[in-house]
Amino acid sequence: MSKPTETIRLTTAQAIIRYLAAQYIEIDGIKTRVCGGGFGIFGHGNVTCLGEALFDHKEELPLYRGQNEQSMGFAAAAYSKYHLRQRFMFCTASAGPGTANLLTSAALAHANRLPMLLLCGDTFLTRLPDPVLQQLEHFGNPTLGVNDAFKSVSRYWDRITHPAQILQSLPAAMATMLDPADCGPAFVGLPQDVQGWAYDYPISFFAEKTHRIRRQSPDSAEVQDAALVLKSAKRPVIIAGGGVQYAKAVKEMTAFAEKHQIPVIETIAGRANLLADHPLNIGPVGVTGSNSANTIAEQADVILSVGCRLQDFTTGSWTAFALDAQIISLNAARHDAGKHQSLPIVGDAKLGLLDLDSALGEFEPPTEWTKSAQSERKKWDAYVADNVAHGNRPNSYAQAIGVVNALCDPRDRIVAAAGGLPAEVTANWRTLGLGTVDVEFGFSCMGYEIAGGWGARIAQAEGEPEQDTIVFCGDGSYLLLNSDVYSSVLTGKKMILLVLDNGGFAVINKLQNNTGNESFNNLFADTPTVPNAFGVDFEAHARSMGANAETVSNPAELGDAFKRAKSADKTSVIVMQVDPYEGWTTEGHTWWEVGTPHITDNPKVKAAHEDWESSRPKQRKGV
């Protein structure tokens, strides 16, 4: 007779946390917990049962108290990005609005393909106390609630209706979060009664398990097909995306480019794949790119895309490349590898590059092509040097970026997100250290900046050499979500935050003007419902949350303040006003498709529409 299964009686919540605490991952030969802990705000939907379980594991799974559920999710996403998707954090929120606040951050993680586990309260499964506090009642469907909204922004979604379900649900969620192709947020809804229900779980379910990230070898036929196309290329180029870093393939990508002398251009997510002074680094490509990268992208006959999802800011809404250029996409995700009639290589970037290198032999394009690309990069470097210089000109984002770039340590991590700063950082930042730039533009999400800096700083503190997290933030994003300045001070996770104040949403005002429209509702000065606009005292606000803070009037003063912030032992906030109209990076932009009015009585809007549409013939038609 078979031996009876040894069991342990636990609540659903206790079993979930015990399982998480037993999950490990091997990274570069070192075993560590795959879940670094969590971010949590308790409410009636999660404090009594899940809170009780977390208390018993607070050493193994440290819980960071958030100030806002949305920012908790942003911090978790930044944590995962820092760890190259090999580790994740969970977020827990109560039933109702606390959980709903996580929707935006789940969407950010989904768009950026980042793992995050969401453990959220739900209404009672029995329905005996219905309608309960914060429940949304759908008269014709009592099973429908707030948590169902996460189905569109989760890679894995489940609602636990019986304690035994987690025996299948948790391993499935873990497999999704650690899969290179399907990676993204996993949502687990926890009805308040089910959290506390007990079950006899097999003890083997809680045994230590060590995970490894799968490396899928590409199909040899796909590699050979791609190699044949590349061998015929006269003007090949590599687009290096964020997937290069996630696959830990930077070394292989660099060696591949060097051996075959193929110029490399970077996406926003792929910034810091190469150092700024690498001779084959031709710059960032696309709408927020560089003249150098966009020039060779337009001239290229074969484009090898590695680890890219080819979104519109990379492709210039598919006008950045010649209409007859052949794209080869090496990507772990089949969905990304086949975009726009690409020749796909579905597989791991590191293994794919090694296989493609072997298939190419000693192939090199004509020397003139690589030299031409390098010449374009020298021109761009000269433009950037002038663009970031300060003197008798208005304060600008670019100048602030140049000051920090000149003074920071190569290991420092740069964080930026929505507004004008992603474009300005992407175009003007000269990479000093590999993998040190986090410009969140997968979802272009205001509010990520400060929370993302906090999450990255938590990740950096886990056995890494001491380094600073430097956050570039506009006044709009600061006003939207600033509470993690307080979080960073409370937890001792130092950041350096630059608040660059241009009086509103200046980059959208610029788009508004560029499409022929009058300034309206973006800058405070142009908002009719604001009769008496005044500047926010960001310095005083940051000080009230415990941070060091000072206001500077120009880039020279910014440099001195930055040095003080570097030597400080806690979070520092430096505020500088920048001009909302002058000082933008005006070079390096491809066309970008935006919806403009086809019919209007405004002649400026009509002229702008016609000018915008004049570039449409360059747009590639694909799937």
Buried (B, 14 or more C-beta within 10 A) or exposed (E): EEEEEEEBEBBBBBBBBBBBBBBBBBBEEEEBBBBBBBBBBBBBBBBBBBBBBBEEBEEBBBBBEBBBBBBBBBBBBBBBBBBBBBBBBBBBBBBBEBBBBBBBBBBBBBBBBBBBBBBBBBBBBEBEEEEBEBBBEEEEEEEEBBBBBBEEBBBBBBBBEEBBBBBEBBBBBBBBBBBBBBBBBBBBBBBBBBBBBEBEBEEEBBEEBEBEBEBBEBBEEBBEBBBEBBBEBEBBBBBBBBBBBBBBBBEBBBBBBEEBBBBBBBBBBBBBBBBBEBBBBBBBBBBBBBBBBBBBBBBBBBBBBBBBBBBBBBBBBBBBBBEEBBBBBBBBBEEBBBBBEBBBBBBBBBBBBBBBBEBBEEBEBEEEBBEBBBEBBEBBBEBBEEBBEBEEEBBBBBBBBBBBBEBBBEBBBBBBBBBBBBBBBBBBBBBBBBBBBBBBBBBBBBBBBBBBBBBBBBBBBEEEEEBBBBBBBBBBBBBBBBBBBBBBBBBEBBBBBBBBBBBBBBBBBBBBBEBBBEBEBBBBEBBEEEEEEEEBEBBEBBBEBBBBBBBBEBBEBBBBBBEEBBEBEBBBBBBBBBBBEEBBBEBBBBBBBEEBBEEBEEEEBBEBBEEBEEBEEBBBEEE
